[in-house]
């Protein structure tokens, strides 16, 4: 890969922390066409073996995680690209569930500095380039790529995928994707490529028609994944004529697991015993994850909150305190109104995008720890990430 030699002397980072501060400070807004030009100019490989592209309002990360575990259980090497990170920046880019190590990440960032400076890249563009470079240099059988926001104009939409998946459509990021479900669906459907299969668990007929129209235009096939709905906890469900069970997770994971199983069935020869082992092993931090008496759930929009409530009811979790915090671009009033059956306290955390006079979450946790049997932290993936770090450090 030829880097520009005309930029002059550039900084080389010696520590990963300073390198991450550097890339996380990059907030430039560029178009997808500009990013495609960067990809072409520096020769990044976007045609790597078995790339699977996943979009959707909720469930992208969980579907990616289930699919990764299923493929790994059958002996395949799998790369995953997800966002936002929950534990540390490295966890966006993993191979076989192991995040890129600090040394490798630091080396790649230093190699990319001339490109970052010359083309004024954003953090997500940088992460996408790191992923492409890391995966291209690795012996992988499959690469599962989750979109950031939307799909049509998302910076991951530079890849040539083998197949795509759209989990569902709901209201989120309307300022970028549009103020109707139909407009949002058009953005998500932007990841569908020519002559491939696109899988979805979306049920809205009007939105499915949008997906069908795009597939017809692209000479692709839409696979509508049926999701069983009549289940009790633990979640016993049927997919492709086989019965499976999910424990220690939210009710919404049945749809995500069904989607992952259906995709995997078209990629490899599945063995039901290995598949159940993969489902048992799959865990996704911050998706109805329990630490002590605290449930961390990444519900960050109206549909996510509805799914969280269903899970609490399904599993008979009572005496619940909700600690809630969300960024300003969310439908916070509707989300809090939906949670009104529970005691709810609004909290704040350290994030420049949060505009709140609410008390810090650490104080809220301390003041209310003994007042309820169960505490649920929700409203923002960034919020639960902060709370999770705090709880893990205390253990």
C-alpha positions as CSV (number, residue, x, y, z in Angstrom):
1,X,0.0,0.0,0.0
2,X,1.6,3.2,-1.1
3,X,1.3,6.1,1.3
4,X,1.7,9.7,0.3
5,X,5.3,11.0,0.8
6,X,4.4,14.6,0.5
7,X,2.8,15.1,4.0
8,X,6.0,15.9,5.8
9,X,7.2,14.6,9.2
10,X,4.3,13.0,11.1
11,X,4.0,11.9,14.7
12,X,4.6,8.2,15.5
13,X,2.7,7.1,18.6
14,X,4.6,5.0,21.2
15,X,1.6,4.2,23.4
16,X,-1.8,2.8,22.4
17,X,-3.6,5.2,24.7
18,X,-2.3,8.3,23.0
19,X,-3.0,6.7,19.6
20,X,-6.6,6.1,20.6
21,X,-7.1,9.6,21.9
22,X,-5.8,10.8,18.5
23,X,-8.2,8.7,16.4
24,X,-11.2,9.3,18.7
25,X,-10.7,13.0,18.3
26,X,-11.2,12.7,14.5
27,X,-14.8,13.9,13.9
28,X,-14.6,15.1,10.3
29,X,-17.8,14.5,8.3
30,X,-17.1,13.2,4.8
31,X,-19.3,11.5,2.2
32,X,-19.2,7.8,1.2
33,X,-17.9,8.8,-2.2
34,X,-15.0,10.6,-0.6
35,X,-14.2,7.5,1.5
36,X,-14.4,5.3,-1.6
37,X,-11.9,7.6,-3.2
38,X,-9.6,7.1,-0.2
39,X,-10.1,3.3,-0.5
40,X,-9.2,3.3,-4.2
41,X,-6.3,5.7,-3.9
42,X,-4.4,3.7,-1.3
43,X,-5.5,0.2,-2.5
44,X,-7.4,-1.2,0.4
45,X,-8.9,-4.6,-0.3
46,X,-12.7,-4.4,-0.1
47,X,-13.2,-7.7,-1.9
48,X,-12.0,-10.0,0.8
49,X,-13.3,-13.6,1.2
50,X,-16.8,-14.2,2.5
51,X,-17.8,-10.8,3.8
52,X,-21.2,-10.7,5.4
53,X,-22.8,-7.3,5.8
54,X,-25.4,-6.7,8.6
55,X,-27.6,-3.7,9.1
56,X,-30.8,-3.0,11.1
57,X,-32.1,-0.7,13.8
58,X,-31.7,-3.2,16.7
59,X,-29.9,-6.6,17.0
60,X,-27.0,-6.1,14.6
61,X,-24.4,-6.8,17.2
62,X,-26.2,-9.8,18.7
63,X,-26.8,-11.3,15.2
64,X,-23.1,-10.9,14.4
65,X,-22.2,-12.5,17.7
66,X,-24.5,-15.5,17.2
67,X,-23.3,-16.0,13.6
68,X,-19.7,-15.8,14.7
69,X,-20.2,-18.4,17.5
70,X,-22.0,-20.8,15.1
71,X,-19.3,-20.5,12.5
72,X,-16.5,-20.9,15.1
73,X,-18.2,-24.0,16.6
74,X,-18.0,-25.6,13.1
75,X,-14.2,-24.9,12.9
76,X,-14.1,-21.7,10.9
77,X,-11.9,-18.6,11.6
78,X,-14.2,-15.5,11.8
79,X,-13.5,-11.8,11.9
80,X,-16.1,-9.4,13.3
81,X,-16.4,-5.6,13.0
82,X,-18.9,-4.0,15.4
83,X,-19.7,-0.6,17.0
84,X,-19.9,1.2,19.3
85,X,-17.3,-0.4,21.5
86,X,-18.5,-1.5,25.0
87,X,-15.3,-2.5,26.9
88,X,-12.5,-0.7,25.0
89,X,-11.9,0.6,21.5
90,X,-10.2,-2.7,20.5
91,X,-13.4,-4.7,20.8
92,X,-14.8,-3.2,17.6
93,X,-12.3,-5.5,15.7
94,X,-12.1,-9.1,16.7
95,X,-10.9,-12.5,15.3
96,X,-12.6,-15.6,16.8
97,X,-14.0,-13.4,19.6
98,X,-10.5,-12.0,20.6
99,X,-10.1,-8.3,20.2
100,X,-7.2,-6.9,18.2
101,X,-4.3,-6.6,20.7
102,X,-2.7,-3.2,21.6
103,X,0.6,-3.8,19.8
104,X,-1.1,-4.7,16.5
105,X,-3.6,-1.9,16.7
106,X,-0.8,0.6,17.5
107,X,1.2,-0.6,14.6
108,X,-1.7,-0.2,12.1
109,X,-2.7,3.2,13.4
110,X,0.9,4.4,12.9
111,X,0.9,3.1,9.4
112,X,-2.3,4.9,8.7
113,X,-1.4,8.3,10.1
114,X,-0.3,9.7,6.7
115,X,-3.6,8.7,5.2
116,X,-5.6,10.1,8.2
117,X,-3.8,13.4,7.9
118,X,-3.8,13.7,4.1
119,X,-7.5,12.8,3.7
120,X,-8.8,14.1,7.0
121,X,-10.6,10.9,8.0
122,X,-13.2,10.5,10.7
123,X,-12.8,8.0,13.5
124,X,-15.3,5.5,12.0
125,X,-13.4,5.7,8.7
126,X,-10.2,5.0,10.5
127,X,-11.7,2.0,12.3
128,X,-13.0,0.7,9.0
129,X,-9.5,1.0,7.4
130,X,-8.0,-0.7,10.4
131,X,-10.5,-3.6,10.1
132,X,-9.9,-4.0,6.3
133,X,-6.1,-4.0,6.8
134,X,-6.2,-6.4,9.8
135,X,-8.6,-8.8,8.2
136,X,-6.7,-8.7,4.9
137,X,-3.5,-9.8,6.7
138,X,-5.3,-12.6,8.6
139,X,-6.2,-16.1,7.7
140,X,-10.0,-15.9,7.9
141,X,-12.8,-18.0,6.5
142,X,-15.6,-15.4,7.2
143,X,-15.7,-11.7,7.9
144,X,-18.9,-10.3,9.5
145,X,-19.2,-6.5,9.1
146,X,-21.8,-4.5,11.1
147,X,-22.9,-1.1,9.8
148,X,-22.5,2.0,11.9
149,X,-25.6,4.0,11.0
150,X,-28.0,3.1,8.2
151,X,-26.4,1.3,5.3
152,X,-26.7,3.2,2.1
153,X,-24.2,5.9,3.0
154,X,-22.5,4.0,5.9
155,X,-18.7,3.9,5.6
156,X,-18.8,0.1,5.7
157,X,-20.7,0.1,2.4
158,X,-17.4,0.0,0.5
159,X,-17.2,-3.8,0.9
160,X,-18.2,-6.4,-1.6
161,X,-20.3,-8.8,0.5
162,X,-21.2,-12.4,-0.1
163,X,-24.6,-11.8,1.5
164,X,-26.4,-9.2,3.6
165,X,-28.9,-9.1,6.5
166,X,-31.3,-6.5,7.8
167,X,-32.4,-7.3,11.3
168,X,-35.4,-4.9,11.6
169,X,-36.5,-1.4,11.0
170,X,-37.4,1.1,13.8
171,X,-37.1,4.8,14.6
172,X,-33.5,5.7,15.3
173,X,-31.0,8.3,13.9
174,X,-33.9,10.0,12.1
175,X,-31.8,13.2,11.6
176,X,-29.6,11.1,9.3
177,X,-31.9,8.4,7.9
178,X,-35.3,10.1,7.6
179,X,-38.4,10.6,9.7
180,X,-40.5,7.6,8.4
181,X,-39.9,3.9,8.7
182,X,-40.0,3.7,4.9
183,X,-37.1,6.3,4.5
184,X,-35.1,4.4,7.1
185,X,-35.8,1.1,5.3
186,X,-34.4,2.5,2.1
187,X,-31.1,3.4,3.9
188,X,-30.8,0.0,5.5
189,X,-31.5,-1.7,2.1
190,X,-28.6,0.2,0.7
191,X,-26.3,-2.7,1.7
192,X,-28.0,-5.1,-0.7
193,X,-25.6,-6.0,-3.5
194,X,-26.1,-7.6,-6.9
195,X,-26.8,-11.3,-7.2
196,X,-26.8,-12.2,-3.5
197,X,-29.1,-13.2,-0.7
198,X,-30.4,-10.7,1.8
199,X,-31.9,-12.1,5.0
200,X,-34.4,-10.2,7.3
201,X,-36.6,-10.8,10.4
202,X,-38.6,-7.6,9.6
203,X,-42.3,-8.3,9.5
204,X,-43.9,-5.0,8.3
205,X,-45.3,-5.8,4.8
206,X,-44.7,-2.3,3.5
207,X,-41.0,-2.4,4.6
208,X,-40.6,-5.9,3.1
209,X,-41.9,-4.5,-0.2
210,X,-39.1,-2.0,-0.1
211,X,-36.6,-4.7,0.4
212,X,-38.2,-6.8,-2.4
213,X,-38.0,-3.8,-4.8
214,X,-34.3,-3.3,-4.1
215,X,-33.6,-7.1,-4.4
216,X,-35.5,-7.2,-7.7
217,X,-33.5,-4.2,-9.0
218,X,-30.2,-5.9,-7.9
219,X,-31.3,-9.4,-9.1
220,X,-31.0,-10.6,-5.6
221,X,-33.1,-12.8,-3.4
222,X,-34.9,-11.7,-0.2
223,X,-35.0,-14.4,2.5
224,X,-37.8,-13.7,5.1
225,X,-36.8,-15.4,8.3
226,X,-39.8,-16.7,10.3
227,X,-39.4,-16.0,14.1
228,X,-41.4,-18.1,16.6
229,X,-43.2,-15.8,19.0
230,X,-45.1,-18.2,21.3
231,X,-42.4,-19.1,23.8
232,X,-41.9,-18.9,27.6
233,X,-38.6,-18.4,29.4
234,X,-36.2,-20.2,28.9
235,X,-36.8,-19.5,25.3
236,X,-37.4,-22.8,23.4
237,X,-37.8,-22.0,19.7
238,X,-37.8,-23.8,16.4
239,X,-35.7,-22.7,13.4
240,X,-35.3,-24.7,10.2
241,X,-37.2,-27.6,11.7
242,X,-34.8,-27.9,14.6
243,X,-35.5,-27.0,18.2
244,X,-33.1,-24.8,20.2
245,X,-33.1,-23.1,23.6
246,X,-31.7,-19.8,24.8
247,X,-31.0,-18.9,28.4
248,X,-29.7,-15.9,30.3
249,X,-30.6,-13.4,27.6
250,X,-33.3,-11.1,26.5
251,X,-36.4,-12.3,24.6
252,X,-35.4,-10.3,21.6
253,X,-32.4,-12.7,21.1
254,X,-34.7,-15.4,19.6
255,X,-35.1,-13.3,16.5
256,X,-31.4,-12.6,16.3
257,X,-30.4,-16.2,16.8
258,X,-33.0,-17.3,14.2
259,X,-31.5,-14.9,11.7
260,X,-28.0,-16.1,12.4
261,X,-28.9,-19.7,12.1
262,X,-30.6,-19.1,8.8
263,X,-27.6,-17.3,7.4
264,X,-25.2,-19.9,8.6
265,X,-27.3,-22.7,7.1
266,X,-26.7,-21.2,3.6
267,X,-22.9,-20.7,4.3
268,X,-22.0,-24.1,5.8
269,X,-23.3,-27.5,6.7
270,X,-24.8,-27.2,10.1
271,X,-24.7,-29.7,12.9
272,X,-27.5,-29.1,15.4
273,X,-25.5,-30.3,18.4
274,X,-22.6,-27.9,17.6
275,X,-25.2,-25.1,16.9
276,X,-26.8,-25.5,20.3
277,X,-23.3,-25.4,21.9
278,X,-22.6,-22.2,20.0
279,X,-25.9,-20.6,21.3
280,X,-25.0,-21.7,24.8
281,X,-21.6,-20.0,24.5
282,X,-22.8,-16.8,22.9
283,X,-22.8,-13.8,25.2
284,X,-22.9,-10.2,24.2
285,X,-21.9,-7.7,26.9
286,X,-24.5,-5.1,27.7
287,X,-27.4,-7.1,26.1
288,X,-29.4,-8.0,29.2
289,X,-26.1,-8.8,30.9
290,X,-26.3,-9.3,34.7
291,X,-23.5,-8.1,37.0
292,X,-24.4,-8.6,40.7
293,X,-27.9,-7.3,40.9
294,X,-27.6,-5.0,37.9
295,X,-29.0,-5.8,34.5
296,X,-27.2,-3.9,31.7
297,X,-29.3,-3.6,28.6
298,X,-28.4,-1.6,25.5
299,X,-31.9,-0.5,24.6
300,X,-31.4,2.9,23.1
301,X,-34.6,3.5,21.1
302,X,-38.4,2.9,21.5
303,X,-38.4,-0.6,20.0
304,X,-35.4,-1.6,22.2
305,X,-37.2,-0.4,25.4
306,X,-40.3,-2.4,24.4
307,X,-38.2,-5.5,24.0
308,X,-36.5,-4.9,27.4
309,X,-39.9,-4.6,29.1
310,X,-41.1,-7.9,27.4
311,X,-37.9,-9.6,28.8
312,X,-38.5,-8.3,32.3
313,X,-42.1,-9.6,32.2
314,X,-41.2,-12.9,30.6
315,X,-38.6,-13.7,33.3
316,X,-40.8,-12.4,36.2
317,X,-38.2,-9.9,37.3
318,X,-39.8,-7.8,39.9
319,X,-38.9,-5.0,42.4
320,X,-37.1,-3.2,39.6
321,X,-35.4,0.2,39.6
322,X,-34.6,1.6,36.2
323,X,-31.6,3.9,36.0
324,X,-31.9,5.7,32.6
325,X,-29.7,7.9,30.5
326,X,-29.9,8.7,26.8
327,X,-28.3,11.0,24.4
328,X,-30.3,14.0,23.1
329,X,-31.1,12.6,19.7
330,X,-33.3,9.9,21.2
331,X,-37.0,9.8,21.9
332,X,-36.3,10.0,25.6
333,X,-39.8,11.1,26.7
334,X,-41.5,8.1,24.9
335,X,-38.8,5.7,26.2
336,X,-39.3,6.9,29.8
337,X,-43.1,6.8,29.5
338,X,-42.9,3.2,28.4
339,X,-40.9,2.4,31.5
340,X,-43.4,4.1,33.8
341,X,-44.6,0.7,35.4
342,X,-41.2,0.7,37.1
343,X,-39.4,3.1,39.5
344,X,-37.2,5.1,37.3
345,X,-34.3,7.5,38.0
346,X,-32.5,9.5,35.4
347,X,-28.7,9.6,35.7
348,X,-25.8,11.2,33.9
349,X,-22.4,10.0,32.8
350,X,-19.3,11.5,31.2
351,X,-20.1,12.1,27.6
352,X,-19.8,15.4,25.7
353,X,-23.0,14.6,23.8
354,X,-25.1,14.3,27.0
355,X,-26.9,17.4,28.1
356,X,-28.3,16.6,31.6
357,X,-28.4,18.0,35.1
358,X,-29.2,14.5,36.5
359,X,-26.9,13.1,39.2
360,X,-24.0,11.0,38.3
361,X,-24.9,7.3,37.9
362,X,-22.3,6.3,40.5
363,X,-24.2,8.3,43.1
364,X,-27.6,6.9,42.0
365,X,-26.3,3.4,42.2
366,X,-24.9,4.0,45.7
367,X,-28.0,5.8,47.0
368,X,-30.4,3.1,45.7
369,X,-28.4,-0.1,46.0
370,X,-30.3,-1.6,48.9
371,X,-33.8,-0.2,47.9
372,X,-34.6,-2.7,45.2
373,X,-33.9,-6.4,44.4
374,X,-33.1,-5.6,40.8
375,X,-31.6,-2.6,39.0
376,X,-31.8,-2.2,35.3
377,X,-29.4,0.3,33.5
378,X,-30.5,1.3,30.1
379,X,-31.1,4.1,27.5
380,X,-27.8,4.3,25.7
381,X,-25.0,1.9,24.7
382,X,-22.5,4.6,25.7
383,X,-24.2,4.8,29.1
384,X,-24.2,1.1,29.8
385,X,-20.5,1.0,28.7
386,X,-19.6,3.5,31.3
387,X,-21.6,1.7,34.0
388,X,-20.2,-1.7,33.0
389,X,-16.6,-0.4,33.4
390,X,-17.5,0.9,36.8
391,X,-19.2,-2.3,38.0
392,X,-16.4,-4.6,36.7
393,X,-13.7,-2.4,38.3
394,X,-15.6,-2.8,41.7
395,X,-15.7,-6.6,41.6
